[in-house]
Amino acid sequence: MVAHARADHPDEACGLIAGPEGTGEPQRHIPMINAARSATFYEFDAEEWKQVYDRMWDNDEEVVVAYHSHTHTEAYPSRSDTGIASELGLPGAHYVLVTTKDPDIAEVRSYRIADGVVNEEPIEVTGAPEAVQSYKFAHTPDSTVYDCP
């Protein structure tokens, strides 16, 4: 996610992480195109969205994480981010924001967004401190781990 956000900077990046349906386990990183091509807004490309969803359907997968970056502000959902999250209709997904405003430090924060309400959830970074290897979302009994490629 961070590498994708940095690669798309100065535009916002967006993407998904899919996992086996019903498990909450993020396993497949899907960097996507920001159709808005904007430094202040993101929009999933409709054609790409359909292709990604068709593949997830074929693989019995679901969206575990929806993410995007902020290029000039903190990693907190804006009013439009909250609206997009509601439109996506993914109440079980983690919404992760990455800020790329500092070229040396990436701020990564995770939220649950449902019915316009934003609740931050903790992320536990595991692995070597100099190379982040996984994230744990602490809301689940077993904790969800996202292994970074």
C-alpha positions as CSV (number, residue, x, y, z in Angstrom):
1,M,0.0,0.0,0.0
2,V,2.7,2.4,1.0
3,A,4.8,1.6,-2.2
4,H,1.7,2.1,-4.3
5,A,0.9,5.4,-2.6
6,R,4.5,6.6,-3.1
7,A,4.6,5.5,-6.8
8,D,1.3,7.4,-7.6
9,H,2.4,10.6,-5.7
10,P,1.6,13.4,-6.3
11,D,-1.8,11.9,-7.2
12,E,-3.8,9.9,-4.6
13,A,-3.5,6.2,-5.0
14,C,-6.3,3.7,-4.3
15,G,-6.7,-0.1,-4.2
16,L,-8.1,-3.1,-2.4
17,I,-6.9,-6.1,-0.5
18,A,-9.0,-9.2,-1.0
19,G,-9.2,-12.3,1.0
20,P,-11.2,-15.6,1.1
21,E,-14.9,-14.9,1.6
22,G,-15.9,-14.9,5.3
23,T,-12.4,-15.1,6.8
24,G,-11.5,-11.5,7.1
25,E,-7.9,-12.5,6.1
26,P,-6.3,-10.1,3.6
27,Q,-4.3,-12.0,1.1
28,R,-4.2,-10.4,-2.3
29,H,-3.1,-6.8,-2.9
30,I,-4.9,-5.1,-5.8
31,P,-3.5,-1.7,-6.7
32,M,-6.0,0.2,-8.8
33,I,-6.2,3.2,-11.0
34,N,-7.3,6.5,-9.6
35,A,-9.7,7.5,-12.4
36,A,-9.8,11.1,-11.0
37,R,-6.0,11.4,-11.4
38,S,-6.0,14.0,-8.7
39,A,-3.8,15.0,-5.7
40,T,-6.9,15.7,-3.6
41,F,-9.5,13.1,-4.6
42,Y,-9.7,9.5,-5.7
43,E,-12.2,7.6,-7.7
44,F,-12.1,3.9,-8.6
45,D,-12.3,3.3,-12.4
46,A,-15.7,1.7,-13.1
47,E,-14.3,-0.8,-15.7
48,E,-11.4,-1.9,-13.5
49,W,-13.8,-2.2,-10.5
50,K,-16.0,-4.6,-12.5
51,Q,-13.0,-6.7,-13.6
52,V,-11.7,-6.9,-10.1
53,Y,-15.0,-7.8,-8.6
54,D,-15.6,-10.5,-11.3
55,R,-12.2,-12.0,-10.4
56,M,-13.0,-11.9,-6.7
57,W,-16.4,-13.5,-7.3
58,D,-14.7,-16.3,-9.4
59,N,-12.1,-16.8,-6.5
60,D,-14.7,-16.7,-3.7
61,E,-13.0,-13.6,-2.3
62,E,-14.2,-10.4,-0.7
63,V,-12.8,-7.0,0.0
64,V,-11.0,-7.0,3.4
65,V,-9.2,-3.6,3.0
66,A,-10.1,-0.6,0.8
67,Y,-7.3,1.9,0.9
68,H,-6.2,5.2,-0.6
69,S,-3.6,7.9,0.0
70,H,-3.6,11.5,1.0
71,T,-0.9,13.6,-0.5
72,H,-1.0,16.8,1.5
73,T,-3.1,16.0,4.6
74,E,-3.1,13.6,7.5
75,A,-4.3,10.0,7.2
76,Y,-7.9,10.7,8.4
77,P,-11.0,10.3,6.2
78,S,-12.4,13.5,4.7
79,R,-16.1,14.1,4.3
80,S,-15.9,12.9,0.7
81,D,-13.9,9.8,1.8
82,T,-16.7,8.9,4.3
83,G,-19.3,9.3,1.5
84,I,-17.3,7.1,-0.9
85,A,-17.0,4.4,1.9
86,S,-20.8,4.5,2.3
87,E,-21.3,4.2,-1.5
88,L,-19.0,1.3,-1.7
89,G,-21.2,-0.7,0.6
90,L,-18.4,-2.6,2.3
91,P,-19.4,-2.4,6.0
92,G,-17.0,-5.2,7.0
93,A,-14.0,-3.7,5.3
94,H,-11.1,-1.9,6.9
95,Y,-10.5,1.6,5.3
96,V,-6.8,2.3,5.4
97,L,-5.3,5.7,4.6
98,V,-1.7,6.3,3.8
99,T,-0.3,9.8,3.8
100,T,2.6,10.6,1.5
101,K,3.0,14.3,2.4
102,D,6.4,13.5,4.0
103,P,8.7,11.7,1.5
104,D,10.5,9.9,4.3
105,I,7.7,8.9,6.7
106,A,4.4,7.2,5.7
107,E,1.6,7.6,8.2
108,V,-0.8,4.6,7.9
109,R,-4.1,4.5,9.8
110,S,-7.1,2.2,9.7
111,Y,-10.8,2.9,10.2
112,R,-14.2,1.3,10.2
113,I,-16.7,3.5,8.4
114,A,-20.4,2.6,8.5
115,D,-23.4,4.8,8.2
116,G,-21.2,7.9,8.0
117,V,-19.6,7.2,11.3
118,V,-15.8,6.9,11.4
119,N,-14.1,4.8,14.0
120,E,-10.3,4.4,14.1
121,E,-8.9,1.0,14.8
122,P,-5.4,0.2,16.0
123,I,-2.8,-1.2,13.7
124,E,0.0,-3.3,15.2
125,V,3.1,-3.4,13.0
126,T,5.0,-6.7,13.3
127,G,8.3,-7.8,11.9
128,A,11.6,-6.0,11.4
129,P,11.2,-2.3,12.3
130,E,13.2,-1.2,9.3
131,A,11.0,-3.1,6.9
132,V,7.3,-3.4,7.8
133,Q,6.3,-7.0,7.1
134,S,2.7,-7.1,8.4
135,Y,-0.2,-5.1,9.9
136,K,-2.5,-6.5,12.6
137,F,-6.0,-5.0,12.8
138,A,-6.9,-5.4,16.5
139,H,-10.7,-5.5,16.1
140,T,-10.9,-9.2,15.5
141,P,-10.5,-12.0,18.1
142,D,-7.6,-13.5,16.3
143,S,-6.4,-10.2,14.8
144,T,-6.2,-9.9,11.1
145,V,-2.7,-9.8,9.6
146,Y,-1.8,-8.3,6.3
147,D,1.5,-9.5,5.1
148,C,3.3,-6.9,2.9
149,P,4.8,-8.1,-0.3
